[in-house]
């Protein structure tokens, strides 16, 4: 407080005096602290732009040393002794080392901040710098954001090569919403024309190829595999041979052939032949 009073009129304008008191209040025993601009603005009841200007004033006056560190919180060191007049009294506890022979007296009990500013509201504890202070980017990553991969994995009709599927999922998430991807996977799994599992593309292939944009799957009853076509052709040939020899057989032999014909007809229905 005495340091503020010792400054020339107008040198610490705006909320700079109150801001200096707040910085001294939250500093550790070495006068060092790491408050954010938002915290300082809340403590002095000013917007962040005014706080930024006040910080520049304090730094220019030598009352505060500012250390901006890439990827880490800005450090502020309160050094009011740097700009004090010779023989001025220095308030202890704000991080300054008094000049030998200087009169160091405790602050009066009646000392108060600038009118309308409550610097004791929501007091902060003395800060110590953490050993591994997280960067702003790392701090934002610490907030867990579910990517819904497990939902996709449970919905997709073929669970093969989970590691590649997870990598493909991360790539697809850059341009597509996770909820939408899960919905597309569920729709693909529910398609009545879905082929047998060995013909379903791997999940990584489906994601990388954006297969949800493909045309609808062909109806299964309209397609016939090559093996079924060969079986149907062989059955028709066998039926012609049976009918050709029926006239030459006895009644008992014809009854046996009738049973064989019924068996062939049943087999034909099972493989879809005509």
Phi, psi and omega in degrees: 000316178297326177297318180296318180294331183282349182282149178301148182302132178085355181286330177244081185271172176066223182266013182300317179299313180295324180294323178296321178295320179295315179298321178292326182292323185264357182286158176276189184297339179266007181076019188245139178209167184228048181285151175278162179297324179297320179296315179297320179298321179293323183288328182256007178057046176227163176281167186295329180295317178295323179295319179299317179295319180295322177298320179296323178295316181294321178293317179296328180279353180083007180282334183224137172256127182250129180239106180269121184243129183295126178079005181222164181294145178291135180259138178239131177242121181278120182227066183294338181293343185293326185250010185283154178284152182304136179078001180291149178282137183247129179286123181286164175087006179249015172095001182262146175265116185295149177291137180307130180089353180287150181276107181258114180237148178291154181293143178296151182294336184272001181299138183218153179288181180300150181303137177082001182243119180258097184277353179265355179291132183051058183300143179262146176290162176300130186266145169232138184291127177294153181297316180239075183291124184288146175285160178304321179295318180292324180295323178291331179284339180292340177283111187293126176243110183297133182260359173066019180296321180298324177294317178298315182299321179288331184275330186290140188285352178223118184256091182226135175058071185296326181297312179292325179296320180294320178295318178294325178296314180300321179292317181292330182292342179292334184234000181223148179288139183298318181298319180293320178298318179296319179296320178295321179295320179294320178296321178296319180292330183272000181295123180295342180264014179299130181288177177298157191304325182290344179259357177282131181297151175301152180300324178294321178295319181296319181287312183296325181272001183049051187292348177292348177269358181293163174294158179302149178295145178293150179296134185293325183289346179268351181254149181220128182289162179297325180294321178295322180296319178294317179297319179296319179295318179296323179294319179296320178296319180293322179296320178296320179295321180296315181294331182290330184259356183298323183293338184266358184259160177286171181299320180295320179291326178295323179297321177294321178293327177298319177297319178295322180295320178297321179295319178296320179296320178295319178296323180295320178295325182290323182266358176082017178284167180244000000 
